[in-house]
Amino acid sequence: MKSKLLLSILAVTSALVVPMAAIGQIAPEKPPKDITGPVYKYEAYVGYGYTSLNQVNLSRSGLQGVSGSVTRYFGDHFGLKADGGYYAWNVTAKNPGNPKVDMVLVGPVIRGNLFEKWSGYAEGLFGGIHTGGVSIQPDISFAGGFGVGVDYNRSPRWAIRAFGDDIGSAFTIQPYQSGYSTHLRWNARAGIGLVYHF
């Protein structure tokens, strides 16, 4: 009788202790999911572009063409950009001569997320502008300016960009004037196109 009672107490005690030991165990933490996605250091942009034509006397219209850039990012917010554009077609009225503008610019970029899929950037650019198809001297000028842009990020690799900037250059006031001019002309520039991150 004592052995049956002892066996019953042992069985009940085991039934109570084993589930409590199982409940007291801590499950290992799951590794956190990577919600940031891949980090790309480069981006390439190409799209439609517009520039005003204030360096050409009696110009009646801005020019349209193509613009493109490549940016190398160093971290999340800072990058270095190489930018170029070729503008050869009148937007509205005919300009005197057959003006064409091409430019090459480089400079720093600061970017940040605005909200959800939207991000923005600000830049400062320096380089040169060439104006051909008209008689102005010099036809190449130092240039520099600043601008902003907005990206709608369709996916981690692809985005749609709209940008605008103001580029200053020193062309002459009168046609056929020799030498370099200190007369500063500002040209508004804008564009829309595609961005590819890689």
C-alpha positions as a Python dict, from the first residue, in 0.01 Angstrom:
ca = {
    (1, 'M'): (0, 0, 0),
    (2, 'K'): (282, 236, 87),
    (3, 'S'): (457, 162, -240),
    (4, 'K'): (141, 237, -440),
    (5, 'L'): (96, 567, -254),
    (6, 'L'): (461, 657, -308),
    (7, 'L'): (432, 568, -677),
    (8, 'S'): (117, 783, -712),
    (9, 'I'): (283, 1084, -545),
    (10, 'L'): (587, 1045, -771),
    (11, 'A'): (366, 1029, -1082),
    (12, 'V'): (167, 1340, -984),
    (13, 'T'): (484, 1533, -895),
    (14, 'S'): (642, 1442, -1233),
    (15, 'A'): (329, 1548, -1417),
    (16, 'L'): (340, 1889, -1246),
    (17, 'V'): (715, 1955, -1269),
    (18, 'V'): (777, 1863, -1636),
    (19, 'P'): (523, 2111, -1789),
    (20, 'M'): (652, 2389, -1559),
    (21, 'A'): (1007, 2326, -1682),
    (22, 'A'): (885, 2337, -2043),
    (23, 'I'): (696, 2662, -1982),
    (24, 'G'): (1001, 2823, -1816),
    (25, 'Q'): (1224, 2781, -2123),
    (26, 'I'): (1292, 3091, -2336),
    (27, 'A'): (1270, 3060, -2712),
    (28, 'P'): (1570, 3203, -2899),
    (29, 'E'): (1512, 3539, -3070),
    (30, 'K'): (1453, 3539, -3443),
    (31, 'P'): (1704, 3739, -3644),
    (32, 'P'): (1557, 4075, -3752),
    (33, 'K'): (1443, 4109, -4112),
    (34, 'D'): (1640, 4344, -4334),
    (35, 'I'): (1383, 4612, -4413),
    (36, 'T'): (1624, 4861, -4568),
    (37, 'G'): (1687, 4666, -4887),
    (38, 'P'): (2009, 4666, -5087),
    (39, 'V'): (2239, 4968, -5078),
    (40, 'Y'): (2349, 5096, -5420),
    (41, 'K'): (2650, 5326, -5450),
    (42, 'Y'): (2590, 5450, -5806),
    (43, 'E'): (2301, 5594, -5999),
    (44, 'A'): (2264, 5684, -6366),
    (45, 'Y'): (2006, 5930, -6500),
    (46, 'V'): (1895, 6001, -6858),
    (47, 'G'): (1599, 6204, -6979),
    (48, 'Y'): (1446, 6498, -7159),
    (49, 'G'): (1608, 6834, -7088),
    (50, 'Y'): (1542, 7206, -7134),
    (51, 'T'): (1767, 7511, -7102),
    (52, 'S'): (1702, 7882, -7151),
    (53, 'L'): (1931, 8066, -7395),
    (54, 'N'): (2010, 8403, -7236),
    (55, 'Q'): (2366, 8419, -7374),
    (56, 'V'): (2237, 8453, -7731),
    (57, 'N'): (2118, 8806, -7818),
    (58, 'L'): (1759, 8827, -7947),
    (59, 'S'): (1687, 8466, -7853),
    (60, 'R'): (1313, 8398, -7851),
    (61, 'S'): (1302, 8046, -7718),
    (62, 'G'): (1482, 7803, -7496),
    (63, 'L'): (1630, 7482, -7629),
    (64, 'Q'): (1529, 7123, -7564),
    (65, 'G'): (1744, 6813, -7581),
    (66, 'V'): (1881, 6533, -7364),
    (67, 'S'): (2045, 6542, -7023),
    (68, 'G'): (2222, 6273, -6827),
    (69, 'S'): (2430, 6217, -6516),
    (70, 'V'): (2617, 5959, -6311),
    (71, 'T'): (2644, 5992, -5932),
    (72, 'R'): (2866, 5806, -5688),
    (73, 'Y'): (2734, 5805, -5330),
    (74, 'F'): (2956, 5791, -5021),
    (75, 'G'): (2712, 5686, -4750),
    (76, 'D'): (2339, 5749, -4736),
    (77, 'H'): (2328, 6122, -4801),
    (78, 'F'): (2640, 6255, -4977),
    (79, 'G'): (2753, 6198, -5337),
    (80, 'L'): (2961, 6333, -5625),
    (81, 'K'): (2786, 6392, -5957),
    (82, 'A'): (2903, 6422, -6319),
    (83, 'D'): (2632, 6590, -6527),
    (84, 'G'): (2598, 6667, -6897),
    (85, 'G'): (2347, 6792, -7148),
    (86, 'Y'): (2303, 6853, -7521),
    (87, 'Y'): (2030, 7098, -7628),
    (88, 'A'): (1978, 7164, -7999),
    (89, 'W'): (1607, 7206, -8076),
    (90, 'N'): (1395, 7520, -8029),
    (91, 'V'): (1101, 7484, -7792),
    (92, 'T'): (869, 7746, -7943),
    (93, 'A'): (985, 8027, -8175),
    (94, 'K'): (1291, 8023, -8400),
    (95, 'N'): (1610, 8168, -8254),
    (96, 'P'): (1863, 8371, -8456),
    (97, 'G'): (2120, 8142, -8616),
    (98, 'N'): (2113, 7775, -8529),
    (99, 'P'): (2213, 7769, -8160),
    (100, 'K'): (2320, 7451, -7984),
    (101, 'V'): (2430, 7425, -7622),
    (102, 'D'): (2626, 7145, -7462),
    (103, 'M'): (2757, 7139, -7106),
    (104, 'V'): (2964, 6927, -6870),
    (105, 'L'): (2937, 6989, -6496),
    (106, 'V'): (3050, 6815, -6175),
    (107, 'G'): (2974, 6876, -5811),
    (108, 'P'): (2849, 6755, -5472),
    (109, 'V'): (2500, 6616, -5407),
    (110, 'I'): (2311, 6587, -5077),
    (111, 'R'): (2004, 6361, -5076),
    (112, 'G'): (1742, 6240, -4828),
    (113, 'N'): (1409, 6062, -4802),
    (114, 'L'): (1103, 6288, -4803),
    (115, 'F'): (819, 6041, -4737),
    (116, 'E'): (721, 5689, -4846),
    (117, 'K'): (858, 5642, -5201),
    (118, 'W'): (964, 6004, -5250),
    (119, 'S'): (1319, 6133, -5205),
    (120, 'G'): (1487, 6463, -5287),
    (121, 'Y'): (1832, 6610, -5343),
    (122, 'A'): (2018, 6939, -5369),
    (123, 'E'): (2335, 6994, -5570),
    (124, 'G'): (2604, 7244, -5659),
    (125, 'L'): (2760, 7211, -6007),
    (126, 'F'): (3072, 7356, -6173),
    (127, 'G'): (3214, 7307, -6521),
    (128, 'G'): (3181, 7451, -6870),
    (129, 'I'): (2923, 7539, -7136),
    (130, 'H'): (2974, 7553, -7512),
    (131, 'T'): (2738, 7753, -7733),
    (132, 'G'): (2761, 7671, -8105),
    (133, 'G'): (2574, 7768, -8419),
    (134, 'V'): (2586, 8142, -8344),
    (135, 'S'): (2861, 8405, -8362),
    (136, 'I'): (2955, 8482, -8003),
    (137, 'Q'): (3299, 8508, -7849),
    (138, 'P'): (3398, 8321, -7644),
    (139, 'D'): (3184, 8024, -7740),
    (140, 'I'): (3302, 7829, -7432),
    (141, 'S'): (3248, 7963, -7081),
    (142, 'F'): (3310, 7856, -6724),
    (143, 'A'): (2976, 7768, -6563),
    (144, 'G'): (2840, 7697, -6219),
    (145, 'G'): (2511, 7684, -6037),
    (146, 'F'): (2281, 7500, -5803),
    (147, 'G'): (1965, 7293, -5826),
    (148, 'V'): (1717, 7055, -5667),
    (149, 'G'): (1538, 6740, -5774),
    (150, 'V'): (1270, 6495, -5665),
    (151, 'D'): (1267, 6117, -5725),
    (152, 'Y'): (967, 5885, -5716),
    (153, 'N'): (1120, 5546, -5635),
    (154, 'R'): (924, 5282, -5826),
    (155, 'S'): (1153, 5003, -5698),
    (156, 'P'): (1493, 4977, -5526),
    (157, 'R'): (1661, 5003, -5870),
    (158, 'W'): (1432, 5233, -6073),
    (159, 'A'): (1303, 5586, -6011),
    (160, 'I'): (1141, 5871, -6203),
    (161, 'R'): (1317, 6206, -6158),
    (162, 'A'): (1217, 6569, -6212),
    (163, 'F'): (1479, 6840, -6153),
    (164, 'G'): (1549, 7207, -6201),
    (165, 'D'): (1859, 7420, -6165),
    (166, 'D'): (2003, 7760, -6248),
    (167, 'I'): (2339, 7765, -6428),
    (168, 'G'): (2542, 8084, -6454),
    (169, 'S'): (2798, 8147, -6729),
    (170, 'A'): (3003, 8444, -6856),
    (171, 'F'): (2934, 8508, -7224),
    (172, 'T'): (2968, 8840, -7407),
    (173, 'I'): (2694, 9097, -7442),
    (174, 'Q'): (2768, 9190, -7805),
    (175, 'P'): (2825, 8942, -8089),
    (176, 'Y'): (3180, 8928, -8225),
    (177, 'Q'): (3325, 9084, -7909),
    (178, 'S'): (3674, 8947, -7861),
    (179, 'G'): (3813, 8815, -7536),
    (180, 'Y'): (3644, 8683, -7227),
    (181, 'S'): (3354, 8859, -7066),
    (182, 'T'): (3269, 8913, -6704),
    (183, 'H'): (2899, 8950, -6788),
    (184, 'L'): (2716, 8677, -6603),
    (185, 'R'): (2414, 8512, -6768),
    (186, 'W'): (2185, 8275, -6576),
    (187, 'N'): (2007, 7998, -6761),
    (188, 'A'): (1724, 7800, -6606),
    (189, 'R'): (1750, 7428, -6679),
    (190, 'A'): (1501, 7149, -6614),
    (191, 'G'): (1444, 6785, -6700),
    (192, 'I'): (1248, 6468, -6641),
    (193, 'G'): (1364, 6111, -6693),
    (194, 'L'): (1462, 5774, -6547),
    (195, 'V'): (1713, 5686, -6274),
    (196, 'Y'): (1881, 5346, -6244),
    (197, 'H'): (2059, 5250, -5918),
    (198, 'F'): (2346, 5003, -5931),
}
